[in-house]
Amino acid sequence: MDAFYASVELLRYPQLKGLPLVIGGGRRAPDNALLQRYADQPLSAIPVEEFPLLKDYTGRGVITTATYAARQFGIGSAMGLMKAARLCPQAILLPVDFAEYRRYSRLFKETVLSMAPLMEDRGVDEVYIDFTHVPGGQRQGGRSLAKLMQGAIAEATGLSCSIGVAPNKLLAKMASEFNKPQGISIVHAEDLQALIWPLACRKINGIGPKSEAKLQALGIETIADLAARPRAWLLQHFGKAYGAWLHEAAWGRDDRPVVTESEPVSMSRETTFERDLHAREDRAELAQVFTALCEQVAADLQRKGYSGRTIGIKLRYADFKSATRDMTLDLPTADAAAIRRAAGQCLKRVPLTQRLRLLGVRVGALVKNGEEPPPARAAARSTRGSGDPFTAPLF
């Protein structure tokens, strides 16, 4: 889907179309005041000049997404809102509304499934589709069905999407980014050298910033450069598994099937604080947030019918360094109190002298309720008492 969250907001606020628009952070007092002032009018009637601007934002929130007009200023997802305000102060800022985005996500996926039932769900705004046996799926190299699907999604949701058609998931993912927004890109196997090899290695889904930096340090800038390196050389520099994958990816090889059903690996909740908090000075506030995160994860597990054995925590300090710890229970749980006890044990194994900007709780090693859990591995144990640092004294 094209700039999905922002596009959903533009359905509600069509007067903002074409303007730099940023979606991020929670609902704030200015957002509530705006809706109250125009409570007796449709949302589309709110004057543009009434919307909160990014330059007036103060806080620790990050960008969830932005319109293409805002991206031209160098704004991108996961960027801090304060930093984005320096790049594009005139951008309009709207809060995230996940409930509405999930509703439109369901709509577009139902539309896809009505036309191509082999669909792999890749999150709120992206899917893989197997066209192979869909009637007309091979016509014009897949372009005909892609156009029909774009039209059906637009009719059902009012939103646009971009589609990449290729022999496998790796190339299709790359092709879907070629002509955004509302693009259709076809990549045949014989197009590898002309369309794929000139691209930067980072365009391959699975090559992140650290791998890109290492590749560049080794003189590898493009996918063609990567393809030119012998497989043995890549294994030597990147390890057996990742080196082999890099070689296959550079040559456009990917045999992963479209998976219609998959089990979640873990569930987590985290929050970034409006100000940095200290484990001793802000113990009461941290304890409240910590408990709420554990309760939210437990509710997610219970709602989806899972329990988990591995309980973990994530901290990000004021200097942006992160720490994670986890422990494995004898039996899986979805109980908030049990999750909090285990997460509290994990907290005692990380330094808490610095101020914190983020706190997260994760439950992994999930099993579907009613299924027999796998045998337990060695469990991490704490020997420092029964409390956690947000409720017990620190020594």
Secondary structure per residue as TSV (DSSP state, phi and psi in degrees):
chain	resnum	aa	ss	phi	psi
A	1	M	-	360.0	145.9
A	2	D	T	-86.7	118.2
A	3	A	T	40.9	59.4
A	4	F	H	-55.3	-57.1
A	5	Y	H	-60.5	-44.4
A	6	A	H	-63.9	-38.5
A	7	S	H	-65.6	-37.8
A	8	V	H	-63.0	-42.0
A	9	E	H	-63.9	-35.0
A	10	L	H	-69.8	-21.6
A	11	L	H	-66.6	-36.1
A	12	R	H	-79.7	-35.8
A	13	Y	-	-123.1	70.0
A	14	P	G	-62.5	-19.6
A	15	Q	G	-67.3	-13.3
A	16	L	G	-93.9	-0.3
A	17	K	T	-60.5	134.6
A	18	G	T	87.5	-9.2
A	19	L	S	-95.7	154.7
A	20	P	-	-67.0	119.9
A	21	L	E	-131.7	131.8
A	22	V	E	-119.7	135.2
A	23	I	E	-111.5	123.9
A	24	G	E	-179.5	156.3
A	25	G	S	74.2	173.4
A	26	G	-	-88.1	176.1
A	27	R	-	-68.7	134.2
A	28	R	-	-118.3	173.7
A	29	A	H	-55.7	-43.1
A	30	P	H	-61.5	-33.2
A	31	D	H	-68.3	-44.6
A	32	N	H	-64.5	-40.6
A	33	A	H	-64.0	-38.4
A	34	L	H	-62.0	-46.4
A	35	L	H	-66.6	-34.5
A	36	Q	H	-68.7	-38.9
A	37	R	H	-64.0	-31.9
A	38	Y	T	-116.4	32.6
A	39	A	T	-62.5	-26.1
A	40	D	T	-95.5	10.6
A	41	Q	S	-127.3	156.2
A	42	P	-	-66.0	152.7
A	43	L	G	-58.8	-32.0
A	44	S	G	-69.0	-11.7
A	45	A	G	-94.0	-4.6
A	46	I	S	-68.3	125.3
A	47	P	-	-61.5	143.1
A	48	V	G	-56.3	-40.1
A	49	E	G	-68.7	-8.5
A	50	E	G	-85.8	-16.0
A	51	F	S	-75.2	143.8
A	52	P	-	-61.0	142.8
A	53	L	B	-103.4	153.7
A	54	L	G	-61.9	-32.5
A	55	K	G	-64.1	-21.5
A	56	D	G	-93.5	1.3
A	57	Y	-	-78.0	138.9
A	58	T	-	-133.4	132.4
A	59	G	S	151.5	-167.2
A	60	R	S	-114.4	11.7
A	61	G	-	-68.9	162.3
A	62	V	B	-123.7	161.3
A	63	I	E	-76.5	131.1
A	64	T	E	-86.8	-45.5
A	65	T	E	-161.3	172.3
A	66	A	E	-149.6	155.3
A	67	T	-	-71.0	163.9
A	68	Y	H	-63.2	-30.4
A	69	A	H	-63.9	-34.6
A	70	A	H	-78.4	-33.2
A	71	R	H	-65.2	-23.1
A	72	Q	T	-64.5	-17.2
A	73	F	T	-92.6	6.0
A	74	G	T	91.3	9.4
A	75	I	-	-81.7	139.5
A	76	G	-	-147.8	168.4
A	77	S	T	-60.0	146.6
A	78	A	T	74.3	0.9
A	79	M	-	-77.6	142.6
A	80	G	B	-62.3	139.3
A	81	L	H	-63.1	-33.7
A	82	M	H	-66.9	-39.8
A	83	K	H	-66.4	-42.8
A	84	A	H	-61.9	-33.0
A	85	A	H	-63.3	-29.7
A	86	R	H	-74.2	-29.3
A	87	L	H	-82.3	-35.2
A	88	C	-	-147.5	73.0
A	89	P	T	-61.5	-26.2
A	90	Q	T	-81.5	-2.6
A	91	A	-	-64.4	146.0
A	92	I	E	-85.6	137.1
A	93	L	E	-111.2	124.9
A	94	L	E	-120.8	147.7
A	95	P	-	-77.3	158.4
A	96	V	-	-73.1	137.8
A	97	D	-	-128.7	81.9
A	98	F	H	-63.7	-33.4
A	99	A	H	-60.2	-42.3
A	100	E	H	-69.4	-38.4
A	101	Y	H	-66.8	-38.4
A	102	R	H	-65.4	-35.7
A	103	R	H	-63.3	-44.5
A	104	Y	H	-71.3	-30.2
A	105	S	H	-62.0	-44.8
A	106	R	H	-61.6	-40.0
A	107	L	H	-62.6	-46.7
A	108	F	H	-70.9	-33.7
A	109	K	H	-71.6	-35.9
A	110	E	H	-61.9	-37.6
A	111	T	H	-65.1	-45.0
A	112	V	H	-59.8	-47.4
A	113	L	H	-63.5	-28.9
A	114	S	H	-69.7	-18.7
A	115	M	H	-109.7	-31.8
A	116	A	-	-143.7	93.9
A	117	P	S	-68.9	-14.9
A	118	L	-	-88.4	91.4
A	119	M	E	-129.5	133.3
A	120	E	E	-105.3	120.8
A	121	D	E	-78.6	122.8
A	122	R	-	-117.1	30.8
A	123	G	S	116.3	-170.1
A	124	V	T	-67.9	-26.8
A	125	D	T	-130.4	16.7
A	126	E	-	-148.1	141.3
A	127	V	E	-141.4	157.4
A	128	Y	E	-105.9	141.9
A	129	I	E	-129.2	134.9
A	130	D	-	-95.7	110.1
A	131	F	-	-84.1	-9.3
A	132	T	T	-49.6	-47.8
A	133	H	T	-110.0	15.1
A	134	V	S	-80.3	129.8
A	135	P	T	-53.7	125.6
A	136	G	T	80.3	2.3
A	137	G	T	-65.8	-24.9
A	138	Q	T	-96.9	-3.2
A	139	R	G	-65.1	133.5
A	140	Q	G	53.7	37.7
A	141	G	G	66.8	20.1
A	142	G	G	100.4	-8.0
A	143	R	H	-65.8	-37.4
A	144	S	H	-61.4	-49.0
A	145	L	H	-67.4	-36.9
A	146	A	H	-60.6	-42.3
A	147	K	H	-65.5	-42.0
A	148	L	H	-61.0	-40.3
A	149	M	H	-68.1	-42.5
A	150	Q	H	-57.1	-45.1
A	151	G	H	-64.8	-40.9
A	152	A	H	-66.8	-39.4
A	153	I	H	-67.1	-40.7
A	154	A	H	-63.3	-39.9
A	155	E	H	-67.7	-38.7
A	156	A	H	-77.2	-30.3
A	157	T	H	-124.0	-20.1
A	158	G	S	79.7	9.2
A	159	L	-	-112.3	158.1
A	160	S	-	-107.1	157.8
A	161	C	-	-141.7	162.7
A	162	S	-	-118.1	139.5
A	163	I	E	-126.0	131.6
A	164	G	E	-111.0	130.2
A	165	V	E	-115.7	126.7
A	166	A	-	-157.9	171.3
A	167	P	S	-68.4	-18.6
A	168	N	S	-150.3	173.5
A	169	K	H	-66.7	-38.3
A	170	L	H	-58.4	-49.9
A	171	L	H	-73.8	-34.6
A	172	A	H	-64.2	-39.6
A	173	K	H	-61.2	-44.9
A	174	M	H	-64.7	-43.5
A	175	A	H	-63.4	-31.5
A	176	S	T	-65.5	-17.3
A	177	E	T	-94.5	-6.2
A	178	F	T	-66.7	-42.1
A	179	N	T	-129.1	40.5
A	180	K	-	-69.7	147.6
A	181	P	S	-87.7	163.4
A	182	Q	S	53.8	44.8
A	183	G	-	-104.5	157.7
A	184	I	E	-128.1	122.1
A	185	S	E	-124.9	130.8
A	186	I	E	-110.8	126.9
A	187	V	-	-123.2	114.4
A	188	H	-	-90.4	163.5
A	189	A	G	-56.7	-37.2
A	190	E	G	-75.9	-4.4
A	191	D	G	-88.9	0.5
A	192	L	I	-54.3	-52.0
A	193	Q	I	-68.4	-36.2
A	194	A	I	-78.7	-39.2
A	195	L	I	-103.4	-30.0
A	196	I	I	-101.9	-46.0
A	197	W	T	-61.1	-32.3
A	198	P	T	-70.6	-11.4
A	199	L	S	-76.7	156.3
A	200	A	B	-65.9	148.7
A	201	C	G	-57.9	-31.3
A	202	R	G	-61.9	-18.7
A	203	K	G	-69.4	-15.9
A	204	I	S	-78.1	123.4
A	205	N	T	-67.0	112.6
A	206	G	T	126.2	-11.0
A	207	I	-	-103.6	109.4
A	208	G	-	-96.2	-173.1
A	209	P	H	-59.2	-41.1
A	210	K	H	-67.8	-44.3
A	211	S	H	-65.7	-38.7
A	212	E	H	-61.3	-43.9
A	213	A	H	-62.7	-40.6
A	214	K	H	-66.0	-41.4
A	215	L	H	-61.2	-45.0
A	216	Q	H	-63.4	-38.6
A	217	A	H	-63.3	-25.3
A	218	L	T	-93.8	7.9
A	219	G	T	84.2	18.3
A	220	I	-	-108.0	109.0
A	221	E	-	-104.6	-44.0
A	222	T	B	-110.0	167.6
A	223	I	H	-64.8	-31.0
A	224	A	H	-62.5	-41.2
A	225	D	H	-60.7	-40.8
A	226	L	H	-66.0	-43.5
A	227	A	H	-64.5	-25.6
A	228	A	H	-77.3	-17.5
A	229	R	S	-80.5	136.1
A	230	P	-	-62.2	149.2
A	231	R	H	-55.7	-44.5
A	232	A	H	-61.5	-36.8
A	233	W	H	-64.7	-41.9
A	234	L	H	-66.2	-39.1
A	235	L	H	-63.7	-37.5
A	236	Q	H	-65.5	-39.1
A	237	H	H	-92.0	-23.2
A	238	F	H	-124.3	4.7
A	239	G	-	89.9	162.4
A	240	K	H	-62.3	-50.6
A	241	A	H	-74.2	-52.3
A	242	Y	H	-69.9	-36.9
A	243	G	H	-62.5	-40.8
A	244	A	H	-65.4	-39.7
A	245	W	H	-66.2	-40.6
A	246	L	H	-58.9	-42.0
A	247	H	H	-62.7	-47.2
A	248	E	H	-63.7	-42.7
A	249	A	H	-64.6	-40.8
A	250	A	H	-61.7	-29.8
A	251	W	T	-95.3	12.1
A	252	G	T	70.6	26.3
A	253	R	-	-100.9	132.4
A	254	D	-	-161.3	113.1
A	255	D	-	-104.3	15.7
A	256	R	-	-67.4	130.8
A	257	P	-	-78.6	164.2
A	258	V	-	-75.2	118.5
A	259	V	-	-99.7	117.4
A	260	T	S	-84.5	-21.2
A	261	E	-	-136.6	135.5
A	262	S	-	-148.2	148.7
A	263	E	-	-93.5	140.6
A	264	P	-	-65.5	144.5
A	265	V	S	-84.1	-36.4
A	266	S	E	-158.6	167.9
A	267	M	E	-133.5	141.9
A	268	S	E	-148.7	160.3
A	269	R	E	-137.5	142.1
A	270	E	E	-148.9	162.1
A	271	T	E	-144.7	142.9
A	272	T	E	-101.6	128.9
A	273	F	E	-78.2	150.2
A	274	E	E	-66.4	-27.5
A	275	R	E	-140.9	155.8
A	276	D	E	-66.1	134.9
A	277	L	E	-113.1	150.5
A	278	H	-	-113.2	139.1
A	279	A	T	-60.7	-29.5
A	280	R	T	-92.0	-49.4
A	281	E	T	-72.4	-29.9
A	282	D	T	-118.3	35.1
A	283	R	H	-58.8	-43.4
A	284	A	H	-63.2	-44.8
A	285	E	H	-65.6	-42.5
A	286	L	H	-64.4	-40.8
A	287	A	H	-60.7	-40.3
A	288	Q	H	-65.6	-45.2
A	289	V	H	-64.5	-42.8
A	290	F	H	-60.1	-46.2
A	291	T	H	-62.7	-42.9
A	292	A	H	-62.2	-40.8
A	293	L	H	-63.0	-43.0
A	294	C	H	-63.1	-40.8
A	295	E	H	-65.6	-38.2
A	296	Q	H	-66.6	-43.7
A	297	V	H	-63.0	-43.2
A	298	A	H	-60.4	-42.7
A	299	A	H	-63.5	-39.8
A	300	D	H	-61.0	-45.7
A	301	L	H	-61.8	-47.1
A	302	Q	H	-65.2	-40.2
A	303	R	H	-63.9	-36.2
A	304	K	H	-97.2	0.0
A	305	G	T	78.8	36.3
A	306	Y	E	-125.4	157.7
A	307	S	E	-130.2	159.2
A	308	G	E	-136.4	150.9
A	309	R	E	-102.8	-30.1
A	310	T	E	-98.2	119.4
A	311	I	E	-109.6	130.0
A	312	G	E	-138.2	162.9
A	313	I	E	-128.1	156.2
A	314	K	E	-133.4	132.3
A	315	L	E	-124.0	142.9
A	316	R	E	-124.6	126.0
A	317	Y	E	-85.4	173.6
A	318	A	T	-61.4	-27.2
A	319	D	T	-87.9	11.2
A	320	F	S	74.4	2.5
A	321	K	-	-76.0	149.1
A	322	S	E	-118.2	157.5
A	323	A	E	-142.6	140.6
A	324	T	E	-131.2	147.9
A	325	R	E	-144.8	150.6
A	326	D	E	-147.6	166.7
A	327	M	E	-144.9	155.4
A	328	T	E	-111.9	127.1
A	329	L	E	-85.5	163.3
A	330	D	E	-68.8	-35.2
A	331	L	E	-131.9	147.3
A	332	P	E	-68.1	152.5
A	333	T	E	-143.5	154.8
A	334	A	-	-129.8	19.1
A	335	D	-	-89.2	128.4
A	336	A	H	-61.2	-40.9
A	337	A	H	-66.2	-40.6
A	338	A	H	-66.6	-39.9
A	339	I	H	-63.0	-41.8
A	340	R	H	-66.6	-39.5
A	341	R	H	-60.9	-46.6
A	342	A	H	-67.3	-42.3
A	343	A	H	-63.4	-35.3
A	344	G	H	-63.8	-36.9
A	345	Q	H	-63.5	-38.9
A	346	C	H	-64.7	-36.1
A	347	L	H	-60.4	-32.0
A	348	K	T	-74.4	-4.0
A	349	R	T	-106.0	12.5
A	350	V	S	-126.1	150.2
A	351	P	-	-65.8	134.6
A	352	L	-	-125.0	29.6
A	353	T	S	-85.6	-27.9
A	354	Q	S	-84.8	160.6
A	355	R	-	-73.1	153.4
A	356	L	E	-111.1	140.0
A	357	R	E	-110.6	-16.3
A	358	L	E	-148.0	145.1
A	359	L	E	-137.6	135.6
A	360	G	E	-140.7	154.4
A	361	V	E	-129.0	135.5
A	362	R	E	-132.6	142.6
A	363	V	E	-122.7	121.9
A	364	G	E	-122.9	-168.6
A	365	A	E	52.0	51.7
A	366	L	E	-74.7	146.9
A	367	V	E	-132.2	144.5
A	368	K	E	-69.9	136.1
A	369	N	T	-57.7	132.7
A	370	G	T	98.4	-15.5
A	371	E	S	-92.7	153.0
A	372	E	-	-75.7	122.9
A	373	P	-	-70.0	152.7
A	374	P	-	-67.0	161.2
A	375	P	-	-57.3	143.1
A	376	A	-	-72.7	142.1
A	377	R	-	-89.3	-179.9
A	378	A	-	-59.8	131.5
A	379	A	-	-96.7	141.3
A	380	A	-	-74.6	135.6
A	381	R	-	-126.2	147.7
A	382	S	-	-106.5	148.5
A	383	T	-	-118.6	22.7
A	384	R	S	-112.3	31.8
A	385	G	-	100.4	-174.3
A	386	S	S	-103.2	-13.1
A	387	G	S	-88.2	-176.3
A	388	D	-	-125.0	163.8
A	389	P	T	-64.1	-14.6
A	390	F	T	-90.3	-6.2
A	391	T	T	-126.1	-28.2
A	392	A	S	-99.0	159.1
A	393	P	-	-62.2	147.3
A	394	L	-	-93.2	140.3
A	395	F	-	-122.9	360.0
